């Protein structure tokens, strides 16, 4: 196991589950090289199918910090392994949106004319929201943006607006991992919005109060939103592909979103 989540001294948050990611990559690669810049030294070690091909070597000195990993999928295991540029590009771009100000570069050297892109978004998920909205007509001029920091335990950031489209588009993330099937954080976000709207209707709109009740689909039509949570400690995802967050964070997210959006509505 090689994860950063097994010690609270390594990272405040981690997107890993069991710490087997690099271990599996090493086992399924015919060549993997790890180079580490740390404490003034450059260290390197080579592996093949998970087995060391050299001892840990000191290559020289450095004033940088960081890790460089290069690997080649084993052709005896993967008969037809092709890395999809667009998929890699979108994943790197999303990371840059979620960590505002972070500079990330991605390059494809497979062709003679290599593709290269640099991503850095000072406005973070606000810029992401603008990309998702694209040329759709927005109902409001300015999007709603909110950021909440719990006392060292978890953090929430969200940006949203409504468009004249009929479908909704919600992109939710947990510790920078895209949760395509949603989960507790996205459900908390949606329920928080619904409760805030219900409170507003209860106070201001007599006609709507006479209806059976405001439903979730009533407020999510045309909604475009980015919801990102960073949680310290162990996250619980559904499956190794991490498509859905199972961690019990829904009540906290729901209450924070309700309060924040109520304040926005009652301004």
PyMOL commands that set and color helices and strands:
alter all, ss='L'
color gray80, all
select helices_A, chain A and resi 21-27+85-98+125-133+184-204+206-209+216-220+250-265
alter helices_A, ss='H'
color red, helices_A
select strands_A, chain A and resi 29-38+41-48+51-52+57-61+66-73+104-108+115-119+144-149+154-162+169-174+177-178+223-231
alter strands_A, ss='S'
color yellow, strands_A
deselect
rebuild
show_as cartoon
